[in-house]
């Protein structure tokens, strides 16, 4: 028998709460709405009281944001679908944390898809770890940790352990300081937002590097970098000035 997920909706807009309730009731099987919150403080109280299985959580609300709610709830064993009208840093943090979110205006398709993905999450321990990653990324300046999906589930990588990322078509290779390489089915552009972490810079259409791991620079039209793993990475002429600026030269 399929378990019914107990749901809390937390959104400061009544129209949004009502719309989510309507969509969940009509289009999502095995979900039961048990409470609705209109601000962050109420969301924390209701989550701690009812111990839901799933929370629809607005990123920005009165008296706090999604990060505050995650910090103040007693446990992190509930699944979360984030709701946001923002297409900036919050979404970047959600993406890199493998979190599920839907954009306003909310569509039936996106909501149902997010619910289906949540139902597929297998292990509670894994979900708790994903929640920790999200808390770190939402609460810091720059992406701190990245969730990399793989055939067996996912792997979490510290951004500061990445030496360089090389992209080819629909795949990217991440080279880590421990000598390992992680291949993921993400185009290189997916990692562009790492540049908000001041150590990362794109130096070529196919390469993003961590400036902390540069060993040497070889002159040329664009030149090239020797990284600590011994690999030589080409610098495009159009990116040379950006690189020198990032290095304070």
C-alpha positions, 0 to 999 in steps of 0.5 A, spaced: 500 500 500 502 506 498 503 511 503 499 517 504 504 523 504 502 529 509 503 536 506 504 543 509 503 549 504 507 555 507 506 561 502 505 568 504 500 569 498 493 566 499 492 565 492 498 561 491 496 557 497 489 556 495 492 554 488 497 549 490 491 546 495 487 545 489 492 542 484 494 537 490 487 535 491 486 534 484 492 532 480 496 529 486 495 522 489 497 520 496 497 527 498 493 529 504 494 537 506 494 538 513 496 545 514 497 552 511 502 557 513 502 564 511 509 566 514 516 563 516 514 563 524 507 560 522 511 555 518 516 553 523 510 552 528 506 548 524 512 543 521 514 542 529 507 540 531 505 536 525 511 533 523 509 533 515 512 528 510 512 534 505 512 541 505 511 546 499 515 552 502 516 559 499 523 561 499 521 569 501 516 570 506 515 575 512 519 574 518 524 569 515 526 565 508 526 558 507 533 558 510 530 560 516 525 555 516 530 549 515 534 552 521 529 552 526 525 546 525 526 540 530 528 535 524 530 535 517 526 528 515 521 532 511 521 533 504 521 540 501 518 543 494 521 550 494 516 555 491 520 562 488 518 568 484 526 569 483 530 567 478 537 569 481 541 566 487 536 562 490 535 558 484 542 557 483 543 554 490 537 550 489 540 547 483 546 545 486 543 542 492 539 537 487 533 541 491 526 541 487 522 547 486 517 550 482 517 557 479 511 562 480 506 563 476 505 555 478 503 550 473 500 544 474 505 540 470 511 543 474 508 541 481 506 534 479 513 533 476 516 536 483 511 531 487 513 525 483 520 526 483 520 527 491 516 520 491 522 517 488 527 519 493 529 512 496 533 514 503 531 518 508 539 519 510 540 521 503 535 526 504 537 529 510 544 530 507 541 533 501 538 538 506 544 540 509 547 541 503 542 546 501 542 550 508 550 551 506 548 554 499 543 558 501 546 561 507 553 562 504 556 567 499 557 563 493 556 555 492 559 551 497 557 544 495 555 541 489 550 535 488 552 530 482 547 525 480 550 519 478 547 512 476 547 510 484 544 516 486 548 522 488 555 524 490 556 531 494 563 535 492 566 541 496 566 546 491 573 548 494 576 541 492 575 542 484 581 544 480 578 544 474 571 543 470 572 541 462 566 541 458 564 537 452 557 537 449 552 534 454 557 532 459 562 535 464 568 532 467 570 535 474 577 534 476 578 534 484 584 535 488 584 528 490 586 526 483 579 523 482 575 525 476 567 525 476 563 525 469 556 528 469 551 529 464 551 537 465 553 542 460 559 546 462 554 552 462 551 549 468 557 550 472 558 558 470 554 560 477 560 557 481 564 564 479 560 567 484 565 563 489 571 568 487 576 562 486 572 560 480 573 563 473 571 561 466 577 561 461 575 558 455 569 555 452 570 549 454 574 550 461 572 553 468 578 553 473 579 554 480 585 559 481 587 556 488 590 550 484 594 554 478 601 552 478 604 556 472 602 561 466 605 560 459 605 566 455 601 566 448 595 570 445 591 567 450 596 563 453 595 557 458 595 555 465 598 549 468 594 546 474 597 543 480 594 536 477 599 537 471 594 539 466 595 544 461 589 548 460 588 553 454 586 560 456 582 564 450 584 570 448 577 573 450 578 571 457 585 573 458 584 580 461 578 577 466 583 571 468 589 577 469 584 581 473 582 575 477 589 574 479 590 581 481 595 582 475 
